[in-house]
Amino acid sequence: MLANNIFSARYILSTFVHATSYEDACDRISTWVSNQESCYVVAANVHVVMTAYWDANYREVIQQASLVTPDGMPLVWAMRLLGVRKQQRVYGPDLMLAWCARAESEKLSIYLYGGTETMLRQLQDTLRQRFPSLVIAGSHSPPFRPLAPEEEAEDIARIHASGAGVVFVGLGCPKQEEWMARQKGKLQAVAIGVGAAFSFHSGEVTQAPRWMMSWGLEWLFRLWAEPRRLWKRYLINNPAFAILFALQLLQQVWRPSNPSDPS
């Protein structure tokens, strides 16, 4: 059952993030699938929030999402400081597994979009072992380059032909969110951007230990594993986020609350 009909949300810098949980998110996704709505879900971490802060076009992409979950622990702590006292992490890779369990029980099919062909084969093997009755309607590994409009249209037609109600999108930030926004109104399914979930669940990349995740240290593990690719994301974005969010909190302390703020 849905907790309520109106999302409780907070703005973190320039990005709204919804107060939700795995069960609540799956309830909402199930409703959207039943209603055949064309919409998308963003699992937001510091990288997403900071990209939206610097890039107005990307900010609009996030604002068009039907659900934005607090994927990273810094956003969970931010939500708690902004009044959502019991907010828990709704992490993209775990949301993927939670929805697969729900889809298996409700006999709904999924589609996998992104990654490499090898990664997709390994990912499907993992999901079938974990969810034996899960229907994986199809998968596609698009080229690692901008797609022409006719190529995107072919991908959408392929997904529609599969009959899948949910499409997991593993293209990485910001590419996956931009892709989902472009397909809104065209793709008759719920798209869920799950970032590195394809890499993690296929076994190509090792996840941080759960204790590091709970202490907000996953970034350190990933930086150690992929320093060349991730150093800028973590060593620039993370300190900038901490400073800007501290300023946001100070501004809220020194000015009256705005009734029009989402709550």
C-alpha positions as CSV (number, residue, x, y, z in Angstrom):
1,M,0.0,0.0,0.0
2,L,1.1,3.5,-0.7
3,A,2.0,5.5,2.4
4,N,0.3,8.6,1.0
5,N,-0.7,10.2,-2.2
6,I,1.7,13.2,-2.0
7,F,5.4,12.7,-1.8
8,S,7.3,14.2,1.1
9,A,10.3,15.9,-0.5
10,R,13.2,18.1,0.5
11,Y,15.4,20.3,-1.7
12,I,19.1,19.4,-1.3
13,L,20.9,22.3,-3.0
14,S,18.9,22.6,-6.3
15,T,17.6,19.0,-6.4
16,F,14.5,17.7,-4.8
17,V,14.8,14.3,-3.1
18,H,11.8,12.2,-2.0
19,A,11.3,10.7,1.4
20,T,10.7,7.1,0.4
21,S,11.7,3.5,1.1
22,Y,12.2,0.3,-0.9
23,E,8.7,-0.9,-0.2
24,D,7.2,2.5,-1.0
25,A,9.2,2.9,-4.2
26,C,8.2,-0.5,-5.4
27,D,4.5,0.3,-4.6
28,R,4.7,3.4,-6.7
29,I,6.5,1.6,-9.5
30,S,3.9,-1.1,-9.5
31,T,1.1,1.5,-9.7
32,W,2.8,3.2,-12.6
33,V,3.2,-0.1,-14.4
34,S,-0.4,-1.0,-13.9
35,N,-1.5,2.5,-15.2
36,Q,1.0,2.2,-18.2
37,E,2.5,5.5,-17.3
38,S,5.6,6.8,-19.1
39,C,7.9,8.0,-16.3
40,Y,11.3,7.5,-14.7
41,V,13.1,7.1,-11.4
42,V,16.4,8.6,-10.4
43,A,18.6,7.2,-7.7
44,A,20.4,10.4,-6.6
45,N,23.8,10.5,-5.0
46,V,26.2,13.4,-4.4
47,H,27.4,13.2,-8.0
48,V,23.8,13.6,-9.3
49,V,23.1,16.5,-7.0
50,M,26.3,18.3,-7.8
51,T,25.9,17.7,-11.6
52,A,22.4,19.2,-11.3
53,Y,23.8,22.2,-9.3
54,W,26.3,23.1,-12.0
55,D,24.2,22.2,-15.0
56,A,20.7,23.8,-15.5
57,N,19.8,21.4,-18.3
58,Y,20.6,18.4,-16.1
59,R,18.7,20.0,-13.2
60,E,15.6,20.1,-15.4
61,V,16.1,16.4,-16.2
62,I,16.0,15.5,-12.5
63,Q,13.0,17.7,-11.9
64,Q,11.0,15.8,-14.5
65,A,11.5,12.5,-12.7
66,S,8.5,10.9,-10.9
67,L,10.7,9.7,-8.1
68,V,14.1,10.7,-6.8
69,T,15.5,8.5,-4.1
70,P,18.3,9.2,-1.7
71,D,20.9,6.8,-3.1
72,G,23.9,7.9,-1.2
73,M,24.4,8.2,2.6
74,P,25.3,12.0,2.5
75,L,21.8,12.5,1.0
76,V,20.2,10.4,3.7
77,W,22.0,12.4,6.4
78,A,20.9,15.6,4.6
79,M,17.3,14.5,4.5
80,R,17.4,13.8,8.2
81,L,18.8,17.2,8.9
82,L,16.0,18.7,6.8
83,G,13.4,17.0,9.0
84,V,12.9,13.5,7.5
85,R,14.1,11.9,10.7
86,K,13.7,8.3,9.8
87,Q,14.9,8.5,6.2
88,Q,16.9,5.4,5.1
89,R,19.0,4.9,2.1
90,V,17.2,3.8,-1.1
91,Y,20.3,2.6,-3.1
92,G,20.0,2.0,-6.8
93,P,21.5,-1.5,-6.9
94,D,19.4,-2.6,-4.0
95,L,16.3,-1.0,-5.5
96,M,16.9,-3.1,-8.6
97,L,16.9,-6.3,-6.5
98,A,13.8,-5.1,-4.5
99,W,11.9,-4.5,-7.8
100,C,13.1,-7.9,-9.3
101,A,11.6,-9.6,-6.2
102,R,8.4,-7.7,-6.6
103,A,8.2,-8.3,-10.3
104,E,8.8,-12.0,-9.7
105,S,5.9,-12.2,-7.2
106,E,3.6,-10.0,-9.4
107,K,4.6,-11.8,-12.7
108,L,5.8,-8.6,-14.3
109,S,8.7,-8.5,-16.8
110,I,11.8,-6.4,-16.9
111,Y,14.2,-5.1,-19.6
112,L,17.9,-4.4,-19.2
113,Y,19.3,-1.4,-21.2
114,G,23.0,-0.5,-21.0
115,G,26.4,-2.1,-20.3
116,T,28.3,-4.4,-22.6
117,E,27.0,-7.7,-24.1
118,T,29.2,-9.7,-21.7
119,M,28.0,-7.7,-18.7
120,L,24.4,-8.2,-19.7
121,R,24.9,-12.0,-20.0
122,Q,26.5,-12.2,-16.6
123,L,23.8,-9.9,-15.1
124,Q,21.0,-12.1,-16.5
125,D,22.7,-15.2,-15.1
126,T,22.9,-13.6,-11.6
127,L,19.3,-12.4,-11.7
128,R,17.9,-15.8,-12.8
129,Q,19.8,-17.6,-10.1
130,R,18.5,-15.2,-7.5
131,F,14.9,-14.9,-8.9
132,P,14.2,-18.1,-10.8
133,S,10.7,-17.1,-11.9
134,L,11.7,-13.5,-12.9
135,V,10.8,-12.8,-16.6
136,I,13.6,-10.9,-18.3
137,A,11.9,-9.8,-21.5
138,G,15.0,-8.6,-23.2
139,S,18.2,-6.7,-23.0
140,H,20.3,-4.4,-25.2
141,S,23.8,-2.9,-25.1
142,P,23.7,0.4,-27.0
143,P,26.9,1.8,-28.5
144,F,29.1,4.0,-26.3
145,R,28.5,7.1,-28.3
146,P,25.6,9.5,-28.8
147,L,22.7,7.8,-30.6
148,A,20.9,9.2,-33.6
149,P,17.2,9.8,-33.2
150,E,16.3,6.8,-35.4
151,E,18.6,4.6,-33.3
152,E,16.8,5.6,-30.1
153,A,13.5,5.0,-31.8
154,E,14.6,1.5,-32.7
155,D,15.6,0.9,-29.1
156,I,12.2,2.0,-27.9
157,A,10.4,-0.2,-30.4
158,R,12.5,-3.1,-29.3
159,I,11.5,-2.5,-25.7
160,H,7.8,-2.2,-26.6
161,A,8.0,-5.4,-28.5
162,S,9.3,-7.2,-25.4
163,G,6.3,-6.2,-23.4
164,A,8.4,-5.2,-20.4
165,G,6.8,-2.8,-17.9
166,V,10.0,-1.7,-16.2
167,V,13.3,-0.9,-17.9
168,F,16.5,-0.8,-15.9
169,V,18.9,1.7,-17.4
170,G,22.6,1.3,-16.6
171,L,24.3,4.0,-18.7
172,G,25.9,6.0,-15.8
173,C,25.3,9.6,-14.7
174,P,24.4,11.8,-16.5
175,K,23.9,9.8,-19.6
176,Q,21.2,7.5,-18.2
177,E,19.1,10.3,-16.7
178,E,19.3,12.3,-20.0
179,W,18.2,9.2,-21.9
180,M,15.3,8.5,-19.6
181,A,14.1,12.2,-19.9
182,R,14.2,12.0,-23.7
183,Q,12.1,8.9,-23.7
184,K,9.4,10.3,-21.4
185,G,6.1,10.2,-23.3
186,K,7.6,7.8,-25.9
187,L,8.6,4.8,-23.7
188,Q,5.4,3.2,-22.4
189,A,7.2,1.8,-19.4
190,V,8.8,2.8,-16.1
191,A,12.5,3.5,-16.5
192,I,14.8,3.2,-13.5
193,G,18.3,4.5,-13.6
194,V,20.5,2.2,-11.5
195,G,24.0,3.5,-12.3
196,A,26.7,1.0,-11.4
197,A,24.1,-1.8,-10.5
198,F,24.8,-3.6,-13.8
199,S,28.6,-3.7,-13.0
200,F,28.0,-4.8,-9.4
201,H,25.4,-7.5,-10.0
202,S,27.2,-8.9,-13.0
203,G,30.3,-9.3,-10.9
204,E,32.5,-7.1,-13.1
205,V,33.0,-4.5,-10.2
206,T,33.2,-5.3,-6.5
207,Q,30.8,-3.5,-4.2
208,A,32.1,-1.8,-1.1
209,P,31.6,-3.8,2.2
210,R,28.2,-3.0,3.8
211,W,29.8,-1.5,6.8
212,M,31.6,1.0,4.6
213,M,28.3,1.9,2.9
214,S,26.5,2.4,6.3
215,W,29.3,4.8,7.4
216,G,29.2,6.7,4.1
217,L,32.6,5.5,3.1
218,E,31.6,3.7,-0.2
219,W,33.2,6.6,-2.1
220,L,36.6,5.8,-0.5
221,F,36.4,2.1,-1.6
222,R,35.4,3.1,-5.2
223,L,38.1,5.7,-5.4
224,W,40.7,3.2,-4.3
225,A,39.3,0.7,-7.0
226,E,39.0,3.2,-9.9
227,P,41.1,6.3,-9.1
228,R,41.6,7.5,-12.6
229,R,37.9,7.5,-13.4
230,L,36.5,8.7,-10.1
231,W,39.1,11.0,-8.5
232,K,37.4,14.2,-9.8
233,R,33.9,13.0,-8.8
234,Y,34.9,12.3,-5.2
235,L,37.8,14.7,-4.4
236,I,36.0,17.8,-5.9
237,N,32.3,17.0,-5.7
238,N,32.2,15.7,-2.2
239,P,33.9,18.7,-0.4
240,A,31.9,21.1,-2.6
241,F,28.7,19.4,-1.6
242,A,29.6,19.5,2.1
243,I,30.3,23.2,2.0
244,L,27.2,24.1,-0.1
245,F,24.9,22.0,2.0
246,A,26.3,23.6,5.2
247,L,25.5,27.0,3.7
248,Q,22.0,25.8,2.9
249,L,21.4,24.8,6.5
250,L,22.7,28.1,7.8
251,Q,20.4,30.0,5.4
252,Q,17.5,28.0,6.7
253,V,18.4,28.8,10.3
254,W,18.6,32.5,9.6
255,R,15.4,33.0,7.5
256,P,11.8,32.1,8.2
257,S,10.5,28.8,6.6
258,N,8.9,29.2,3.2
259,P,5.4,27.6,3.1
260,S,5.9,26.9,-0.6
261,D,8.9,24.7,0.1
262,P,8.1,21.0,-0.5
263,S,7.4,19.1,2.7
